[in-house]
Amino acid sequence: MYSIRLATHEDAQFLPAVEESAGQTFAGHPKFDWIAKGEVQPVENHVECIRKGLEWLVVDSHDQPVGFIMVEHLTGSLHIVELSVQQSAQGKSLGKRLITQVIDFAKSQQVSHVTLTTFRDIPWNAPYYQRLGFSIMAASQLTPELDAILQQEVDAGFQAADRCAMQLSVN
C-alpha cells in the first residue's frame, strides 16, 4: 500500500537514491543510456524545496520514500522540476498520483497551469504526460522562464530537439 505525503527534512537524504533508481529506466537506451549514469538532484535542492512546502513523496507501507515530485512557482504556473519513482515501484500509477497531488495543490493556489520539461519521444516522458492531459507547448507559447529552463538543459548537455515544455490547464 502506498500513500502520498509532503516530504520532510528527514526524507531529503533518501531522495537522491530514488532518483538514481528511476534513472535506471534509461539504461540500455540507444540514445539516452547516459542518463542512467547521470547526476541527480543534490540533497540541498530537496531540502530547499521541502522548506518551501513544494515536494511530495509516495511512500510504502513502512513510510519509506519510493517516489517524489519537486515543484517550483513560475509566473502563472507551478512547474514540475523533477518526478522520480524508483524502478521497483514503477508501473503502479505512482507517478500519476504524484502529478494529481500537484494539480490539486495548483488549484488550491489558484495557479492556472502546471508545466514541465521532458523528452519528446521517450514513451514514459512526453507521450505519458500527454495521456495525463498535458500538451506540448509551441515555441511561441513559452514564457521567458520556461525558455530559460530549456536553455539550461541544453547547456547541461541535452539536445534541444529532444526536449520540450508541456503544460496542463488546471482551471
RODO-2510 file (C-alpha; in nm, 4 decimals, decimal comma):
residues 171
     n   res          X          Y          Z
     1     m     0,0000     0,0000     0,0000
     2     y     0,1332     0,3397    -0,0995
     3     s     0,0390     0,6859     0,0194
     4     i     0,1223     1,0447    -0,0715
     5     r     0,2514     1,2984     0,1795
     6     l     0,4575     1,6134     0,1981
     7     a     0,8282     1,5486     0,2218
     8     t     1,0018     1,6316     0,5487
     9     h     1,3543     1,7427     0,6213
    10     e     1,4375     1,3894     0,7359
    11     d     1,3353     1,2469     0,3966
    12     a     1,5825     1,4537     0,1931
    13     q     1,8779     1,2177     0,2417
    14     f     1,6899     0,9276     0,0790
    15     l     1,5680     1,1058    -0,2335
    16     p     1,8836     1,1048    -0,4492
    17     a     1,8805     0,7224    -0,4332
    18     v     1,5176     0,7204    -0,5503
    19     e     1,6133     0,9368    -0,8485
    20     e     1,9185     0,7206    -0,9254
    21     s     1,6960     0,4128    -0,9310
    22     a     1,4409     0,5863    -1,1541
    23     g     1,7185     0,6822    -1,3945
    24     q     1,7997     0,3154    -1,4491
    25     t     1,4933     0,3010    -1,6730
    26     f     1,7173     0,4670    -1,9339
    27     a     1,9913     0,2001    -1,9063
    28     g     2,0461     0,0379    -2,2426
    29     h     1,8520     0,3025    -2,4348
    30     p     2,0485     0,3649    -2,7558
    31     k     2,0385     0,7439    -2,7264
    32     f     1,9848     0,8153    -2,3572
    33     d     2,1821     0,5474    -2,1726
    34     w     2,3979     0,8246    -2,0228
    35     i     2,1041     0,9366    -1,8064
    36     a     2,1270     0,6119    -1,6088
    37     k     2,4747     0,7233    -1,5043
    38     g     2,3934     1,0933    -1,4729
    39     e     2,3772     1,3302    -1,1819
    40     v     2,0685     1,3614    -0,9652
    41     q     1,9216     1,6429    -0,7596
    42     p     2,1536     1,7022    -0,4634
    43     v     2,0162     1,6732    -0,1106
    44     e     2,0438     2,0524    -0,0770
    45     n     1,7903     2,1036    -0,3583
    46     h     1,5480     1,8698    -0,1844
    47     v     1,5986     2,0498     0,1483
    48     e     1,5179     2,3853    -0,0129
    49     c     1,2111     2,2507    -0,1909
    50     i     1,0904     2,0826     0,1289
    51     r     1,1436     2,4063     0,3231
    52     k     0,9076     2,5787     0,0794
    53     g     0,6478     2,3002     0,1074
    54     l     0,6872     2,2119    -0,2605
    55     e     0,7885     1,8455    -0,2553
    56     w     0,5653     1,5417    -0,2123
    57     l     0,6512     1,1777    -0,1691
    58     v     0,4898     0,8490    -0,2427
    59     v     0,5828     0,6214     0,0462
    60     d     0,5465     0,2495     0,1027
    61     s     0,3735     0,0820     0,3973
    62     h     0,6864     0,1444     0,6091
    63     d     0,6758     0,5198     0,5286
    64     q     0,9872     0,4861     0,3112
    65     p     1,0028     0,7085     0,0011
    66     v     0,9716     0,5266    -0,3309
    67     g     0,8965     0,8357    -0,5392
    68     f     0,8911     1,2131    -0,5247
    69     i     0,7808     1,5194    -0,7139
    70     m     0,9566     1,8559    -0,6760
    71     v     0,7890     2,1729    -0,7973
    72     e     0,8593     2,5443    -0,8098
    73     h     0,6473     2,8504    -0,8688
    74     l     0,6902     3,0204    -1,2055
    75     t     0,4883     3,3173    -1,3241
    76     g     0,1317     3,1863    -1,3563
    77     s     0,2273     2,8220    -1,3202
    78     l     0,3512     2,5515    -1,0918
    79     h     0,6489     2,3856    -1,2613
    80     i     0,7474     2,0223    -1,2081
    81     v     1,1237     2,0257    -1,1562
    82     e     1,1611     1,6511    -1,1097
    83     l     0,9359     1,3471    -1,0906
    84     s     1,1027     1,0185    -0,9982
    85     v     0,9707     0,6785    -0,8948
    86     q     1,2252     0,4128    -0,8038
    87     q     1,2456     0,1383    -1,0610
    88     s     1,0978    -0,1354    -0,8390
    89     a     0,7818     0,0727    -0,7834
    90     q     0,7256     0,1815    -1,1444
    91     g     0,4175     0,0746    -1,3374
    92     k     0,1839     0,1182    -1,0399
    93     s     0,0444     0,4638    -1,1295
    94     l     0,2510     0,6242    -0,8533
    95     g     0,3807     0,8985    -1,0827
    96     k     0,0230     0,9753    -1,1817
    97     r    -0,0737     1,0003    -0,8149
    98     l     0,2092     1,2462    -0,7510
    99     i     0,1071     1,4555    -1,0521
   100     t    -0,2546     1,4550    -0,9323
   101     q    -0,1323     1,5831    -0,5949
   102     v     0,0480     1,8698    -0,7680
   103     i    -0,2568     1,9509    -0,9822
   104     d    -0,4737     1,9647    -0,6697
   105     f    -0,2165     2,1870    -0,4993
   106     a    -0,2021     2,4152    -0,8055
   107     k    -0,5801     2,4542    -0,7939
   108     s    -0,5657     2,5398    -0,4230
   109     q    -0,3030     2,8044    -0,5013
   110     q    -0,5166     2,9451    -0,7847
   111     v    -0,2408     2,8767    -1,0354
   112     s    -0,3620     2,8449    -1,3938
   113     h    -0,1165     2,5842    -1,5290
   114     v     0,1188     2,3055    -1,4330
   115     t     0,4272     2,2936    -1,6559
   116     l     0,7255     2,0651    -1,7034
   117     t     1,0082     1,9926    -1,9445
   118     t     1,0765     1,6434    -2,0726
   119     f     1,1921     1,4267    -2,3607
   120     r     0,9663     1,4393    -2,6649
   121     d     0,9919     1,0793    -2,7813
   122     i     1,0594     0,8632    -2,4750
   123     p     0,7361     0,6674    -2,4062
   124     w     0,7432     0,7371    -2,0317
   125     n     0,8058     1,1089    -2,0925
   126     a     0,6047     1,3374    -2,3273
   127     p     0,3686     1,0622    -2,4522
   128     y     0,2959     0,9663    -2,0888
   129     y     0,2243     1,3257    -1,9891
   130     q     0,0006     1,3688    -2,2933
   131     r    -0,2098     1,0770    -2,1704
   132     l    -0,2478     1,2697    -1,8430
   133     g    -0,3737     1,5780    -2,0278
   134     f    -0,0549     1,7798    -2,0786
   135     s     0,0150     1,9327    -2,4191
   136     i     0,3437     2,0216    -2,5848
   137     m     0,3972     2,3953    -2,5974
   138     a     0,4968     2,5657    -2,9207
   139     a     0,7997     2,7940    -2,9028
   140     s     0,5648     3,0937    -2,9286
   141     q     0,3846     2,9784    -2,6114
   142     l     0,6940     2,9555    -2,3933
   143     t     0,7306     3,2024    -2,1113
   144     p     1,0765     3,3529    -2,0651
   145     e     1,1149     3,1292    -1,7574
   146     l     1,0371     2,8082    -1,9487
   147     d     1,2596     2,9177    -2,2351
   148     a     1,5416     2,9711    -1,9842
   149     i     1,4847     2,6268    -1,8289
   150     l     1,5057     2,4607    -2,1712
   151     q     1,8249     2,6566    -2,2445
   152     q     1,9753     2,5438    -1,9124
   153     e     1,9023     2,1853    -2,0147
   154     v     2,0815     2,2377    -2,3472
   155     d     2,3737     2,3963    -2,1620
   156     a     2,3838     2,0838    -1,9413
   157     g     2,4226     1,8569    -2,2469
   158     f     2,0688     1,7781    -2,3606
   159     q     1,9884     1,8147    -2,7312
   160     a     1,7301     2,0898    -2,7893
   161     a     1,5456     1,8793    -3,0487
   162     d     1,4912     1,6041    -2,7900
   163     r     1,3342     1,8306    -2,5275
   164     c     1,0009     2,0070    -2,4970
   165     a     0,7978     2,2075    -2,2494
   166     m     0,4474     2,0899    -2,1668
   167     q     0,1550     2,2415    -1,9827
   168     l    -0,1754     2,1416    -1,8318
   169     s    -0,4509     2,3917    -1,7611
   170     v    -0,5881     2,3413    -1,4107
   171     n    -0,8796     2,5869    -1,4291
***
